[in-house]
Amino acid sequence: MKKVLVIGIALVFGFAVFMGGTPTTAQAKTTYVTIGTGGITGVYYPTGGAIAKIVNQKRDVYGIRCTVESTGGSVFNVNAVMSGDLDFGVVQSDRQYQAIHGLAEWKDAGPQKDVRAVFSIHPESITLVAAVDAGIKSIMDLKGKKVNIGNPGSGQRQNSIDALEAVGIDYEKDLQAEGIKAAESASLLQDGRIDAFFYTVGHPNGSIMEATSGKRKVRFASITGVDKLLAKYPYYAPAIIPITLYPNADNKEDVQTFGVKATFVTSAKVTDKVVYAITKEVFENFEEFKKLHPAFQVLTKTNMLEGLSAPIHPGAMKYYKEAGLK
């Protein structure tokens, strides 16, 4: 009898090895998901890292392993999520709106009907950083200056163009516009190769700290006179840059501007199980999540459901209904 039992166990083990491992590993299946973010000096990259850290703590429970990619930003992330190259992406609220409605970069391709919202994250201010010696105190002082408006495909480039057009400045005619990644702007400003740069970002930001800490004196220029723009686009709202976060800047008071929100998006093709698990872990570990970056301190569970113009993914909605948030 013992001999028969031993032979039976051996056969089961042999079959498991033939199928690719021990009986335990044969049954276990890890789902790998990739989160697209932005430049490594911005807030998108650590935001993706924060989400991944929270979820990976429960990888033995859900069988999900999150990894993070530094990418070109919002437009890239939407397109990569739609093509299946990314599973999730951090995307500006305006880009989410434009993608789902087939506007801006998606005008020719049409509405990206498979975009699904998961939650929104930190507010992002459209920040105008300028050299003091360039004489720039507000957006109206940019005419004739060398200004980095952001790389093509980034959300901030369209924000820059929107802000400039709102105050009657044509970026193609009135500026010497550069299309460089925001992460490179600080060194360009300090080297005297540009006079100012736009950066749509949550605060505090490492690259802006670098810009304000160099030998060349730097200030934040105000962006006002955009009331019609705010009324036209629901994803824009007034914002303030707290100067206490940048003690080396030349400003004495907080700076007026406007902004968007960072949002977390996915595709309708990503399974409910995966989206539910990620949503649940972020919200169930909310206080821990907020500690992972200073920009998250203003978050509430309620405002993380604001600024979402795409349909909420069913996996996320399942959690929100269970938690009484929807």
C-alpha positions in Angstrom: 0.0 0.0 0.0 2.8 2.3 0.9 4.5 1.5 -2.4 1.4 2.4 -4.4 1.1 5.7 -2.4 4.7 6.6 -3.1 4.3 5.9 -6.8 1.1 8.0 -6.9 2.9 11.0 -5.3 5.8 10.6 -7.7 3.5 10.6 -10.6 1.7 13.8 -9.4 5.1 15.5 -8.8 6.4 14.4 -12.2 3.3 15.8 -13.9 3.7 19.1 -12.0 7.4 19.3 -13.1 6.4 18.5 -16.7 3.9 21.4 -16.5 6.5 23.8 -15.4 7.2 23.5 -11.6 6.2 22.0 -8.3 2.5 21.6 -7.6 2.5 24.9 -5.7 4.3 26.9 -8.3 2.2 25.3 -11.0 -1.0 26.7 -9.4 0.5 30.1 -8.6 0.3 32.7 -11.4 1.7 36.2 -11.2 0.0 38.9 -13.2 2.6 41.6 -14.2 1.2 45.1 -14.7 3.2 48.2 -15.8 2.4 51.7 -14.8 3.5 54.6 -17.2 4.5 57.8 -15.4 6.7 60.7 -16.6 10.2 62.1 -16.1 12.0 60.9 -13.1 12.3 64.4 -11.6 8.5 65.1 -11.7 5.8 63.8 -9.4 4.4 61.2 -11.8 7.3 58.8 -11.4 7.2 58.7 -7.6 3.4 58.5 -7.8 3.6 55.4 -9.9 6.2 54.1 -7.5 3.9 54.8 -4.5 1.0 52.9 -6.1 3.3 50.0 -7.0 4.7 49.8 -3.5 1.3 49.7 -1.9 0.1 46.9 -4.3 3.3 44.9 -4.2 3.0 44.5 -0.4 0.0 42.2 -1.1 1.5 40.3 -4.1 1.1 37.0 -2.2 -2.7 37.8 -1.8 -3.5 39.0 -5.3 -0.7 37.6 -7.4 -0.1 41.0 -8.9 3.4 42.5 -9.5 3.5 46.2 -10.4 6.5 47.8 -12.2 6.9 51.4 -13.1 8.2 53.0 -16.3 9.5 56.6 -16.8 7.8 57.8 -20.0 7.2 60.9 -22.1 4.1 61.8 -20.1 0.3 62.0 -20.5 -0.2 61.6 -24.2 2.3 58.8 -24.4 0.7 57.1 -21.5 -2.8 57.3 -23.0 -1.6 55.9 -26.3 0.4 53.1 -24.7 -2.5 52.1 -22.5 -4.8 52.0 -25.5 -2.3 49.9 -27.5 -1.7 47.5 -24.5 1.9 48.5 -24.1 1.1 49.8 -20.6 -1.6 48.6 -18.3 -2.0 51.8 -16.3 -0.8 55.4 -16.8 -0.7 58.7 -14.8 -2.4 61.3 -17.0 -3.3 64.9 -16.6 -7.1 65.4 -16.2 -7.2 67.6 -19.3 -5.5 64.9 -21.4 -8.0 62.3 -20.0 -10.9 64.6 -21.2 -9.3 65.2 -24.6 -8.6 61.5 -25.2 -12.1 60.3 -24.3 -13.7 63.1 -26.5 -11.3 62.8 -29.4 -9.7 66.3 -29.1 -6.2 67.8 -29.4 -3.7 64.9 -30.2 -6.7 62.6 -30.7 -8.6 64.7 -33.2 -7.6 62.6 -36.2 -7.7 59.2 -34.3 -11.1 60.0 -32.8 -12.4 59.4 -29.3 -10.4 56.8 -27.3 -13.5 54.9 -26.2 -11.6 52.3 -24.1 -10.0 54.8 -21.7 -11.2 54.1 -18.2 -10.6 56.2 -15.1 -9.5 54.7 -11.8 -8.9 57.6 -9.5 -7.4 61.1 -9.4 -4.4 62.0 -7.4 -2.5 65.2 -6.6 -3.3 68.7 -8.0 -0.8 70.0 -10.6 0.0 73.7 -11.0 0.9 75.2 -14.3 4.2 76.7 -13.1 6.1 79.4 -14.9 9.7 79.6 -13.7 11.8 82.6 -14.9 15.2 84.1 -14.5 15.1 87.4 -12.6 17.6 88.9 -15.0 15.2 88.3 -17.9 12.7 90.7 -16.4 9.8 88.3 -16.3 7.3 88.8 -13.5 4.2 87.5 -15.2 3.2 85.5 -18.3 2.6 88.8 -20.1 6.4 89.5 -20.0 7.3 86.4 -22.1 7.1 88.1 -25.5 10.4 87.8 -27.3 11.9 85.5 -24.7 13.4 82.0 -25.0 10.9 79.8 -23.3 10.6 76.0 -22.9 6.9 75.1 -23.4 7.4 71.4 -23.0 8.2 68.4 -25.3 5.7 67.3 -27.9 3.4 64.6 -26.5 3.5 66.0 -23.0 0.4 67.3 -21.2 2.2 70.4 -20.1 3.0 71.5 -23.6 -0.8 72.0 -24.3 -1.2 73.7 -20.9 1.6 76.1 -21.9 -0.1 76.8 -25.2 -3.5 77.2 -23.6 -2.1 79.7 -21.1 -0.3 81.7 -23.7 -3.2 81.9 -26.1 -5.5 82.9 -23.2 -3.5 86.1 -22.7 -3.0 86.8 -26.5 0.5 85.3 -27.0 1.2 83.2 -30.1 3.9 80.7 -29.1 5.0 80.3 -32.7 5.4 84.0 -33.5 5.8 85.9 -30.2 8.3 83.5 -28.5 11.5 81.7 -29.1 9.8 78.5 -28.0 11.7 75.3 -27.1 10.2 71.8 -27.0 12.4 70.2 -24.4 11.5 67.8 -21.6 10.7 69.7 -18.4 13.3 67.7 -16.4 16.1 69.4 -18.5 14.7 72.9 -18.0 16.5 73.7 -14.8 20.0 73.3 -16.2 19.1 75.2 -19.3 17.8 78.1 -17.3 20.8 78.2 -15.0 23.2 78.0 -18.1 21.4 81.0 -19.7 20.1 79.0 -22.7 16.5 79.9 -21.9 14.8 82.7 -20.0 11.9 80.8 -18.6 10.1 77.4 -18.7 6.6 76.0 -18.0 6.2 72.9 -15.9 2.8 71.4 -15.0 3.6 69.6 -11.8 2.8 68.9 -8.2 4.7 70.7 -5.6 7.3 70.5 -4.2 9.3 69.4 -7.2 13.0 68.4 -7.4 13.7 69.9 -10.7 12.2 73.3 -9.7 14.2 73.2 -6.5 17.3 72.7 -8.6 16.3 75.7 -10.8 15.7 78.0 -7.7 18.9 76.9 -6.0 21.5 77.8 -8.6 23.7 80.9 -9.1 21.2 82.5 -11.5 18.4 84.1 -9.4 15.0 82.6 -10.3 11.4 83.6 -9.5 7.9 82.2 -10.2 6.0 84.3 -12.7 2.3 84.7 -12.2 -0.3 83.4 -14.7 -3.4 85.5 -14.4 -6.0 86.9 -16.8 -7.2 83.4 -17.8 -10.8 83.5 -16.5 -12.3 82.7 -19.9 -10.0 79.7 -20.2 -11.1 78.4 -16.8 -14.8 78.9 -17.8 -14.3 77.1 -21.1 -12.5 74.0 -19.8 -13.9 72.1 -16.8 -10.6 70.4 -16.1 -8.8 73.7 -15.3 -9.1 75.5 -11.9 -7.3 78.3 -10.1 -4.2 77.3 -8.2 -1.5 78.7 -5.9 2.2 77.9 -5.7 3.3 78.0 -2.0 6.5 79.9 -1.8 7.4 78.3 1.5 8.3 75.2 -0.4 11.0 77.1 -2.4 13.0 79.3 0.1 15.6 80.1 -2.6 13.1 81.6 -5.0 13.0 85.4 -5.4 9.3 85.6 -4.6 8.0 86.9 -1.3 4.4 85.8 -1.6 2.5 82.8 -3.0 2.1 82.9 -6.7 -1.2 82.8 -8.6 -1.7 80.4 -11.5 -4.1 77.6 -12.5 -3.9 73.9 -12.8 -5.2 70.4 -13.5 -5.1 67.1 -11.6 -3.1 64.0 -12.1 -5.3 61.0 -12.8 -4.8 57.3 -12.9 -6.2 55.6 -16.0 -6.4 52.2 -17.5 -8.1 50.4 -20.4 -11.5 48.7 -20.6 -9.5 45.6 -21.5 -7.7 45.3 -18.2 -9.5 42.9 -15.9 -11.8 43.9 -13.2 -9.8 41.8 -10.7 -6.6 43.7 -11.3 -8.2 47.2 -11.2 -10.2 46.3 -8.1 -7.1 45.0 -6.2 -5.1 48.1 -7.0 -7.9 50.5 -6.1 -8.7 48.7 -2.9 -5.1 48.7 -1.7 -4.5 52.4 -2.4 -7.8 53.3 -0.6 -7.5 50.8 2.2 -3.9 52.0 2.9 -4.8 55.6 2.4 -2.8 57.2 5.3 0.3 55.2 4.3 -0.1 56.2 0.7 -0.4 59.9 1.6 3.0 59.7 3.4 4.8 58.5 0.2 5.1 62.0 -1.3 4.5 65.6 0.0 2.2 66.3 -3.0 -0.3 63.8 -1.6 -0.9 65.6 1.7 -4.0 67.4 0.3 -5.7 64.2 -0.8 -9.0 63.0 0.6 -10.8 59.9 -0.5 -13.6 62.1 -1.9 -11.4 64.4 -4.0 -9.7 61.3 -5.5 -12.9 60.7 -7.3 -13.0 64.3 -8.8 -11.7 65.3 -12.2 -12.5 62.0 -13.9 -14.0 62.6 -17.3 -13.7 59.0 -18.6 -16.0 56.3 -17.4 -14.8 54.7 -14.2 -13.5 51.2 -14.7 -15.9 48.5 -13.3 -13.2 47.1 -11.1 -12.7 50.4 -9.4 -16.4 51.1 -9.2 -16.9 47.8 -7.5 -14.6 48.9 -4.7 -16.1 52.4 -4.5 -19.6 51.0 -4.0 -18.4 48.5 -1.4 -16.7 51.4 0.5 -19.7 53.7 0.2 -17.8 56.2 -1.9 -20.3 55.9 -4.9 
